[in-house]
């Protein structure tokens, strides 16, 4: 299948008629649509999907989106208008024109109503197909069940990534379901179920015959017992599957609700964390206050701490001065005493020589001078000063205590300032999410609860399926024994054996085909993952016999934890492998697929796209793709390039680049 032309009429931001050529060649199969956010890239992807299947979904990829939301508002304001999408495409050498349209009008301010939705499928040179047959014909060209392997956006990648990161049982079931979708195995399952029903009917008829003949009672009783048992098992399985389906819908709904609040989810948890930080900060502030109060209570003199410390230092200084003065007075007194001894004895106390008269006069003069110095020397009461110093000694650490109080007051001020900023941010967030009454925590708790319940249900379903398989084998064996009875019509006996052989062939073929295809998807995923990843310590990807998808390191070990970038590359590789191994062939249409990837991974994906010889359509914004920087990565494979220009809030135009 290749898309050749897309024609829009009053679709999304595209007012009036827009014709976009999409035909490409094998040597240049890539079409690039460049446009910033809110320009209409997703509207173009939705136009393709709606034209094919008549269904589209919200940005979350789960919630159905009414087509009334896609009618151009300017056109609807103008009155009753036609809107629609025409898709011209080729498949197996034939061309088709698929046209889906309706009538729209503004029902009330900002709300559009639609009616008269019609669908036409016309093969080139042929007659239109009956409208009732169109869904089946389109499904035979590209099944709706697997279309999201070919038409996907960043949100779908995120959803797949979430499911692959789910708990083991849920993830295994998801991987198995996707592989079987891509390979068309539901058809084989349906064939097996039909053969089961036919064989059951034949055996039941033969058993009724034996009961009428009142022969082989033991055989018929065993058959009836096993039939009742398998009926009970089937009933339990049906109830469990119904419960599983309901849980799946609830999980989808909860996922949808959570995806709708993604914009406020981060803000919600930021506010919650800030509120916890505020509570902790209030405790810290209280501790600072208590500590300051204890310090000031134990050191009541802190207000005059500087004065007391200065007094203490002055007392220390006065003691030093007094001690020096005492030493000086002692020295002078000692000298006076020596001189007076000279005068009293007439002999020098040092050498014992007599003192002459003229020398006595000099000694008296020296004594007089020393006495004058002694009289002028300040008299300081050393003991008084020491007692004063001792009284002030307890205030010796007043400066350090005052410093501790000062530091704690500074810490208190800083914590208050940080808390004020937190409170201000909380007020800002509250204003941003005001009016949204969604209880995110409750939704997440419910989601975890539903997933846990579904995991347990999956275990029960697995046990019942094993029990049913055993019972089917026993019933088949009993059926063969019944068929061997002479009372049974040879035609029914032959038919029963033919159906049993067909069942055996289908079952064995189904198991072998599924195993080989699982291996094929595993190999394709691994090769693509190695091509796309920039983290070379990963050697590939494996899908185990029980459908556990995991990244393998260079030593062949399965890794339970990988980086966020590797997770998205794993998802991209898995989807790419499913598309590659699919029973269908279709163009690959990707809308904003690189949003969360770094430059290295984006480059790897573009280089992978350059290896395609089938049609690829990329919708990208400037943050993902830059023509000058990235176009060479596509290896000259660009067949067409368009830009989506914004004309007004409600209008855009597609222009050839």
GUBA-414827 format. One record per residue (C-alpha): x, y, z. Coordinates in steps of 0.5 Angstrom, whole numbers, plus 500, padded with zeros to 3 digits. Layout:
<pts>
XYZ ...
</pts>
This chain:
<pts>
500500500 502507498 499514500 499518493 495524495 491527501 485532500 483536506 476540506 475544512 479539517 483542523 486548522 486547514 480552512 478550505 481545500 488543501 491538496 498535499 501530494 504524497 507520492 514518492 519513489 523507492 530511491 527517495 521515499 521520505 516525506 518530511 513535514 516541518 512545523 512548530 507545535 500547534 500548527 497542525 502536524 497531528 491534524 494531518 496524521 488524524 486525517 489519514 487515520 480518520 479517512 481509513 477507519 472513521 475513528 480517531 483518538 485524543 492526544 493520550 491515544 486512548 480516548 475516542 475523539 469526536 470528529 466534530 473536534 476536527 472541523 475548522 472553526 472558521 468554516 463552522 462559524 460561516 454556517 453549514 459547511 462541508 468538511 472531509 478528507 480524501 485519501 488516494 492510495 495504491 495497493 498491489 498495483 491498483 489505485 483507490 480513492 477513499 473519501 470520508 466527509 460530513 456536514 458541520 455547523 456551529 451548534 453553540 459558541 465554540 461547539 460544532 455539530 456534525 451529521 451526514 457522515 458518508 464514506 466512498 471507496 472508488 477503485 480507479 477505473 471501477 465502480 464505487 464499493 458498497 458502503 457496508 463493505 468498505 471497512 472490511 476492504 480497508 481492513 484487508 489492505 491494512 488491518 485497523 488492529 495493527 495500524 498503530 504500528 504504522 501510524 503513531 506519535 510520541 504519545 503512542 511511544 510513551 504508552 508502549 514504553 509504560 506497558 513494557 515497564 509494567 510488572 512482569 506478568 502484565 508486560 509479558 501479556 502485552 508483548 505476546 498480544 502485540 506480536 500476535 496482532 502483528 503476525 495475524 495469529 488471531 485468525 489462527 486462534 479463531 480457526 482452532 476455536 471453530 474446529 473445537 466447536 465442530 468436534 464438540 458438536 460431532 462428539 456430542 451427537 455420537 454420545 447422544 446416540 450411545 445414550 439412546 442405545 443405552 450402551 457403553 454407559 461408563 464411556 458416556 458417563 465419563 464423557 458427560 462428566 468431562 463435558 460438564 467439567 470443561 463447560 464449567 471451566 469455560 464458564 469460569 474462563 469467560 467470567 475471568 476474561 470478562 473481568 480481565 476485559 473490564 479491568 483493562 478498560 478501567 486501566 485504560 480509563 485511569 491511564 486516560 484520566 492521568 494522561 489528561 492531567 499530565 500538565 498539572 501532574 508535575 506541578 501537583 507533586 512539586 507542590 506536595 514536595 514543597 509542602 513537605 519541605 515547608 513542614 520540615 522547615 517549620 520544625 527547623 525554624 522552631 528548633 532554631 527559636 528554641 535553641 536561641 531561647 535556651 541560650 538567652 535564658 542561660 546567658 541572661 546577660 547577653 544584652 550587655 555581653 560586650 560591656 562585660 567582656 570589655 570589663 573582664 579584659 580591662 580587669 586582666 589589663 589592670 592586674 598586669 599593670 598592678 603587678 608591674 607597679 608592685 614589682 617596681 615598688 619592690 625594686 625601689 624599696 629594695 634599693 632604698 634599703 641597701 642605701 640606708 644600710 650603707 649610711 647606718 654602718 658606714 660600710 658598703 654592704 656589697 664590698 665591705 669597704 668604709 664609705 667616705 664622707 663625700 660619698 655619704 652625701 651622694 647616697 643620701 641624695 640617691 635615697 631622696 630621689 628614689 623616695 620621690 619616685 616611690 611616692 609618685 608610683 601609682 598605688 593599685 590594689 592588686 587584690 581588689 583588681 583580682 577579685 573584680 577579675 574573678 567576678 567577671 570570669 564567668 562572662 569570659 565566653 560572652 563573645 562566643 555565646 553572643 556569636 552563637 546566638 548571632 549565627 543561629 539568628 542568621 540561620 533562622 533568617 535564611 530558613 525563613 527566607 527559603 520557606 517564604 519562597 516555598 510558600 510563594 511557589 506553592 501559591 503560584 502552583 495552586 493558582 495554576 491548578 485551581 479548579 482542577 479537582 482531580 485526585 491524582 494520588 487516588 487515581 494512581 492508587 486505583 491504577 496500581 490496584 487494578 493492575 495488581 488485580 489483573 496480574 492475579 487474574 492473568 495467573 488464574 486464566 493461565 491455570 484454567 487454560 492449562 486445565 481446559 487443555 488437559 480436559 480437551 485432550 481427555 474429551 478428544 480421547 473419549 470422543 475417539 473411543 466413542 467413535 470406535 463404537 459399532 453403533 456410530 455412523 461411519 460418516 460421523 466417525 470419519 468426520 470426527 477423525 478428520 476434525 481431530 486431525 485438523 485440530 492437531 495440525 492447526 495446533 502444532 502449526 500454530 505453536 510452531 508458527 508463533 515460536 518462529 515468529 516470536 524469534 523473528 520479532 526478537 531478532 528484528 527488535 534486537 538488530 534495530 535496537 543495536 542500530 539505534 542505541 548509542 549505549 554500546 554496552 547493550 548487545 541486543 534485545 531478547 524475547 523469551 519463550 514466555 514473552 519477556 522482553 529485555 535488553 541484554 548486555 555485552 555478557 548476554 545477561 538480561 538487564 532489569 534496569 536500563 536508562 530512560 533513553 534506552 527504554 524509549 529506543 527499546 520501544 521504538 525498536 519493538 514497534 519498528 520490528 512489529 511493522 517489519 515482521 507484520 503480515 501487512 505492508 504500509 507506509 510508516 507515518 511518525 508524528 513528533 517521535 523524537 521529543 524525548 530523545 537526545 541528539 545521538 539517538 535522533 541521529 540514529 533513528 534518522 539514519 535507520 529511516 534512510 535505509 527504508 525503500 518504502 514510504 515514510 512520513 515524518 512530522 517534526 518540529 524544530 527541536 527535533 529536526 533541523 534541515 541544515 543539521 539533520 537532512 544529511 542523515 537521511 542519506 538523500 532519501 527525502 522525496 518531498 519536504 513541506 512546512 506547515 505555516 501558522 496563518 492565525 490561531 485557527 488557520 494553517 497552510 501546508 507549503 512545499 519547502 
</pts>
